[in-house]
Amino acid sequence: GKMTFSCRAKNSYGIARRTFIINVRDVNITAIIVPASTVAAGAKIRLRCIVERNGYSMRWERNQLVIGQSTTGNKNLTLIISNVTPSNEGKYECIAWRNNCAVKSSVFLNVEVPPSNALVFSLIAGRNV
């Protein structure tokens, strides 16, 4: 968005005022899960983070803890989970930063677990196991 800055200087000769409008453009960042955000337990997924410009450092976080490797200067960062388990379910955030500017994007991974044979049998038979 646009930001307006005003400066005022005063001395024995008078007062000077200047107003500047600066257009600040955010950096676009996108986080996606390939192949999908809902997968079956045991699947392999890729968490991809893409920033529209070079020169940013990037990292993935889960529960405010850094996971995987960080990178600097690339436009994308991929985190691979080879054998997804229910403990992998949750919110993942990709953070990109340069100097004092940081942007983030998040995705939520859902893990589906097939019911066990005992549970299926008990549901069919109408009994609790």
CYANA upper distance limits for C-alpha pairs under 8 A (distance plus 0.5 A):
  1 GLY  CA     23 ASN  CA      6.42
  1 GLY  CA     24 VAL  CA      5.83
  1 GLY  CA     25 ARG  CA      6.88
  2 LYS  CA     21 ILE  CA      7.13
  2 LYS  CA     22 ILE  CA      6.19
  2 LYS  CA     23 ASN  CA      4.90
  2 LYS  CA     24 VAL  CA      6.31
  3 MET  CA     21 ILE  CA      6.22
  3 MET  CA     22 ILE  CA      5.76
  3 MET  CA     23 ASN  CA      6.82
  3 MET  CA     24 VAL  CA      7.57
  4 THR  CA     19 THR  CA      7.46
  4 THR  CA     20 PHE  CA      6.24
  4 THR  CA     21 ILE  CA      5.00
  4 THR  CA     22 ILE  CA      6.81
  5 PHE  CA     19 THR  CA      6.19
  5 PHE  CA     20 PHE  CA      5.68
  5 PHE  CA     21 ILE  CA      6.84
  5 PHE  CA     22 ILE  CA      8.30
  6 SER  CA     17 ARG  CA      7.76
  6 SER  CA     18 ARG  CA      6.27
  6 SER  CA     19 THR  CA      4.83
  6 SER  CA     20 PHE  CA      6.79
  7 CYS  CA     17 ARG  CA      6.19
  7 CYS  CA     18 ARG  CA      5.78
  7 CYS  CA     19 THR  CA      6.84
  8 ARG  CA     15 ILE  CA      7.56
  8 ARG  CA     16 ALA  CA      6.25
  8 ARG  CA     17 ARG  CA      5.03
  8 ARG  CA     18 ARG  CA      7.10
  9 ALA  CA     15 ILE  CA      6.15
  9 ALA  CA     16 ALA  CA      5.72
  9 ALA  CA     17 ARG  CA      7.01
 10 LYS  CA     14 GLY  CA      6.28
 10 LYS  CA     15 ILE  CA      4.87
 10 LYS  CA     16 ALA  CA      6.92
 11 ASN  CA     15 ILE  CA      7.08
 27 VAL  CA     51 VAL  CA      7.74
 27 VAL  CA     52 GLU  CA      7.15
 27 VAL  CA     53 ARG  CA      7.88
 27 VAL  CA    103 VAL  CA      7.69
 28 ASN  CA     51 VAL  CA      6.51
 28 ASN  CA     52 GLU  CA      6.23
 28 ASN  CA    103 VAL  CA      8.49
 29 ILE  CA     49 CYS  CA      7.64
 29 ILE  CA     50 ILE  CA      6.17
 29 ILE  CA     51 VAL  CA      5.03
 29 ILE  CA     52 GLU  CA      7.06
 29 ILE  CA     96 ALA  CA      8.32
 29 ILE  CA    103 VAL  CA      7.53
 29 ILE  CA    104 LYS  CA      7.17
 29 ILE  CA    105 SER  CA      6.74
 30 THR  CA     49 CYS  CA      6.16
 30 THR  CA     50 ILE  CA      5.70
 30 THR  CA     51 VAL  CA      7.09
 30 THR  CA    105 SER  CA      6.47
 31 ALA  CA     47 LEU  CA      7.64
 31 ALA  CA     48 ARG  CA      6.16
 31 ALA  CA     49 CYS  CA      4.96
 31 ALA  CA     50 ILE  CA      7.01
 31 ALA  CA     93 GLU  CA      8.26
 31 ALA  CA     94 CYS  CA      7.11
 31 ALA  CA    105 SER  CA      6.16
 31 ALA  CA    106 SER  CA      6.52
 31 ALA  CA    107 VAL  CA      6.83
 32 ILE  CA     37 SER  CA      8.41
 32 ILE  CA     47 LEU  CA      6.40
 32 ILE  CA     48 ARG  CA      5.78
 32 ILE  CA     49 CYS  CA      7.06
 32 ILE  CA    107 VAL  CA      7.06
 33 ILE  CA     37 SER  CA      6.00
 33 ILE  CA     45 ILE  CA      7.30
 33 ILE  CA     46 ARG  CA      6.24
 33 ILE  CA     47 LEU  CA      5.16
 33 ILE  CA     48 ARG  CA      6.73
 33 ILE  CA    107 VAL  CA      7.88
 33 ILE  CA    109 LEU  CA      8.21
 34 VAL  CA     45 ILE  CA      6.18
 34 VAL  CA     46 ARG  CA      5.63
 34 VAL  CA     47 LEU  CA      6.97
 34 VAL  CA     48 ARG  CA      7.98
 35 PRO  CA     45 ILE  CA      6.93
 35 PRO  CA     46 ARG  CA      7.88
 36 ALA  CA     45 ILE  CA      8.47
 37 SER  CA    107 VAL  CA      8.20
 37 SER  CA    108 PHE  CA      7.09
 37 SER  CA    109 LEU  CA      5.55
 37 SER  CA    110 ASN  CA      6.56
 38 THR  CA    109 LEU  CA      6.57
 38 THR  CA    110 ASN  CA      5.03
 38 THR  CA    111 VAL  CA      6.34
 38 THR  CA    112 GLU  CA      7.58
 39 VAL  CA     43 ALA  CA      7.02
 39 VAL  CA    109 LEU  CA      8.38
 39 VAL  CA    110 ASN  CA      6.93
 39 VAL  CA    111 VAL  CA      5.76
 39 VAL  CA    112 GLU  CA      6.53
 40 ALA  CA     84 VAL  CA      8.16
 40 ALA  CA    111 VAL  CA      6.08
 40 ALA  CA    112 GLU  CA      5.13
 40 ALA  CA    113 VAL  CA      6.56
 40 ALA  CA    114 PRO  CA      8.19
 41 ALA  CA     83 ASN  CA      7.76
 41 ALA  CA     84 VAL  CA      5.74
 41 ALA  CA     85 THR  CA      5.62
 41 ALA  CA     86 PRO  CA      7.23
 41 ALA  CA    111 VAL  CA      6.35
 41 ALA  CA    112 GLU  CA      6.38
 41 ALA  CA    113 VAL  CA      6.02
 41 ALA  CA    114 PRO  CA      8.40
 42 GLY  CA     82 SER  CA      8.19
 42 GLY  CA     83 ASN  CA      5.05
 42 GLY  CA     84 VAL  CA      5.34
 42 GLY  CA     85 THR  CA      6.79
 43 ALA  CA     82 SER  CA      7.26
 43 ALA  CA     83 ASN  CA      5.96
 43 ALA  CA     84 VAL  CA      5.92
 44 LYS  CA     80 ILE  CA      7.85
 44 LYS  CA     81 ILE  CA      6.23
 44 LYS  CA     82 SER  CA      4.80
 44 LYS  CA     83 ASN  CA      5.97
 44 LYS  CA     84 VAL  CA      6.81
 45 ILE  CA     80 ILE  CA      6.36
 45 ILE  CA     81 ILE  CA      5.92
 45 ILE  CA     82 SER  CA      6.94
 45 ILE  CA     84 VAL  CA      7.99
 46 ARG  CA     78 THR  CA      6.82
 46 ARG  CA     79 LEU  CA      6.15
 46 ARG  CA     80 ILE  CA      5.06
 46 ARG  CA     81 ILE  CA      6.96
 47 LEU  CA     78 THR  CA      6.00
 47 LEU  CA     79 LEU  CA      5.49
 47 LEU  CA     80 ILE  CA      6.82
 48 ARG  CA     76 ASN  CA      7.55
 48 ARG  CA     77 LEU  CA      6.41
 48 ARG  CA     78 THR  CA      5.02
 48 ARG  CA     79 LEU  CA      7.07
 49 CYS  CA     76 ASN  CA      5.86
 49 CYS  CA     77 LEU  CA      5.70
 49 CYS  CA     78 THR  CA      6.81
 49 CYS  CA     94 CYS  CA      6.73
 50 ILE  CA     75 LYS  CA      6.23
 50 ILE  CA     76 ASN  CA      4.86
 50 ILE  CA     77 LEU  CA      7.23
 51 VAL  CA     56 TYR  CA      8.45
 51 VAL  CA     75 LYS  CA      5.53
 51 VAL  CA     76 ASN  CA      6.62
 51 VAL  CA     96 ALA  CA      8.00
 52 GLU  CA     75 LYS  CA      6.97
 53 ARG  CA     75 LYS  CA      6.60
 54 ASN  CA     73 GLY  CA      6.04
 54 ASN  CA     74 ASN  CA      6.18
 54 ASN  CA     75 LYS  CA      5.84
 55 GLY  CA     72 THR  CA      7.31
 55 GLY  CA     73 GLY  CA      4.60
 55 GLY  CA     74 ASN  CA      7.06
 55 GLY  CA     75 LYS  CA      8.23
 55 GLY  CA     98 ARG  CA      7.54
 56 TYR  CA     72 THR  CA      6.37
 56 TYR  CA     73 GLY  CA      5.67
 56 TYR  CA     74 ASN  CA      7.26
 56 TYR  CA     75 LYS  CA      7.89
 56 TYR  CA     96 ALA  CA      6.37
 56 TYR  CA     97 TRP  CA      5.82
 56 TYR  CA     98 ARG  CA      5.59
 57 SER  CA     70 SER  CA      7.71
 57 SER  CA     71 THR  CA      6.06
 57 SER  CA     72 THR  CA      4.52
 57 SER  CA     73 GLY  CA      6.47
 57 SER  CA     74 ASN  CA      7.94
 57 SER  CA     96 ALA  CA      5.96
 57 SER  CA     97 TRP  CA      5.82
 57 SER  CA     98 ARG  CA      6.86
 58 MET  CA     70 SER  CA      6.14
 58 MET  CA     71 THR  CA      5.85
 58 MET  CA     72 THR  CA      6.79
 58 MET  CA     76 ASN  CA      8.40
 58 MET  CA     77 LEU  CA      7.38
 58 MET  CA     94 CYS  CA      7.54
 58 MET  CA     95 ILE  CA      6.10
 58 MET  CA     96 ALA  CA      4.83
 58 MET  CA     97 TRP  CA      7.04
 59 ARG  CA     66 VAL  CA      7.38
 59 ARG  CA     67 ILE  CA      8.07
 59 ARG  CA     68 GLY  CA      8.14
 59 ARG  CA     69 GLN  CA      7.32
 59 ARG  CA     70 SER  CA      5.10
 59 ARG  CA     71 THR  CA      7.22
 59 ARG  CA     77 LEU  CA      7.87
 59 ARG  CA     94 CYS  CA      6.27
 59 ARG  CA     95 ILE  CA      6.00
 59 ARG  CA     96 ALA  CA      7.21
 60 TRP  CA     66 VAL  CA      6.41
 60 TRP  CA     67 ILE  CA      6.17
 60 TRP  CA     68 GLY  CA      7.29
 60 TRP  CA     69 GLN  CA      8.41
 60 TRP  CA     70 SER  CA      7.91
 60 TRP  CA     79 LEU  CA      8.07
 60 TRP  CA     92 TYR  CA      7.40
 60 TRP  CA     93 GLU  CA      6.18
 60 TRP  CA     94 CYS  CA      5.02
 60 TRP  CA     95 ILE  CA      6.87
 61 GLU  CA     65 LEU  CA      5.68
 61 GLU  CA     66 VAL  CA      4.93
 61 GLU  CA     67 ILE  CA      6.00
 61 GLU  CA     92 TYR  CA      6.35
 61 GLU  CA     93 GLU  CA      5.64
 61 GLU  CA     94 CYS  CA      6.80
 61 GLU  CA     95 ILE  CA      8.10
 62 ARG  CA     66 VAL  CA      7.13
 62 ARG  CA     67 ILE  CA      7.33
 62 ARG  CA     90 GLY  CA      8.34
 62 ARG  CA     91 LYS  CA      6.88
 62 ARG  CA     92 TYR  CA      5.42
 62 ARG  CA     93 GLU  CA      6.85
 63 ASN  CA     91 LYS  CA      8.06
 63 ASN  CA     92 TYR  CA      8.22
 68 GLY  CA     79 LEU  CA      6.93
 69 GLN  CA     79 LEU  CA      8.50
 70 SER  CA     77 LEU  CA      8.37
 71 THR  CA     77 LEU  CA      7.55
 84 VAL  CA     88 ASN  CA      6.72
 84 VAL  CA    111 VAL  CA      7.95
 85 THR  CA     89 GLU  CA      7.92
 85 THR  CA    111 VAL  CA      7.44
 86 PRO  CA    111 VAL  CA      6.10
 86 PRO  CA    112 GLU  CA      8.04
 86 PRO  CA    113 VAL  CA      7.85
 88 ASN  CA    109 LEU  CA      8.00
 88 ASN  CA    111 VAL  CA      8.04
 89 GLU  CA    108 PHE  CA      8.00
 89 GLU  CA    109 LEU  CA      5.64
 89 GLU  CA    110 ASN  CA      5.80
 89 GLU  CA    111 VAL  CA      6.16
 90 GLY  CA    108 PHE  CA      5.90
 90 GLY  CA    109 LEU  CA      5.77
 90 GLY  CA    110 ASN  CA      7.27
 91 LYS  CA    106 SER  CA      7.25
 91 LYS  CA    107 VAL  CA      6.24
 91 LYS  CA    108 PHE  CA      4.81
 91 LYS  CA    109 LEU  CA      6.86
 92 TYR  CA    106 SER  CA      6.02
 92 TYR  CA    107 VAL  CA      5.93
 92 TYR  CA    108 PHE  CA      6.66
 92 TYR  CA    109 LEU  CA      8.09
 93 GLU  CA    104 LYS  CA      7.10
 93 GLU  CA    105 SER  CA      6.17
 93 GLU  CA    106 SER  CA      4.71
 93 GLU  CA    107 VAL  CA      7.06
 94 CYS  CA    104 LYS  CA      5.97
 94 CYS  CA    105 SER  CA      5.90
 94 CYS  CA    106 SER  CA      6.65
 95 ILE  CA    102 ALA  CA      7.42
 95 ILE  CA    103 VAL  CA      6.35
 95 ILE  CA    104 LYS  CA      4.88
 95 ILE  CA    105 SER  CA      7.26
 96 ALA  CA    102 ALA  CA      6.14
 96 ALA  CA    103 VAL  CA      5.94
 96 ALA  CA    104 LYS  CA      6.73
 97 TRP  CA    101 CYS  CA      6.07
 97 TRP  CA    102 ALA  CA      4.64
 97 TRP  CA    103 VAL  CA      6.89
 98 ARG  CA    102 ALA  CA      7.04
115 PRO  CA    119 LEU  CA      6.79
115 PRO  CA    120 VAL  CA      7.02
116 SER  CA    120 VAL  CA      6.88
117 ASN  CA    121 PHE  CA      6.59
118 ALA  CA    122 SER  CA      6.64
118 ALA  CA    129 VAL  CA      7.78
119 LEU  CA    123 LEU  CA      6.68
119 LEU  CA    129 VAL  CA      7.64
120 VAL  CA    124 ILE  CA      6.76
121 PHE  CA    125 ALA  CA      6.54
122 SER  CA    126 GLY  CA      6.20
122 SER  CA    127 ARG  CA      5.42
122 SER  CA    128 ASN  CA      6.26
122 SER  CA    129 VAL  CA      6.62
123 LEU  CA    127 ARG  CA      6.89
123 LEU  CA    128 ASN  CA      8.05
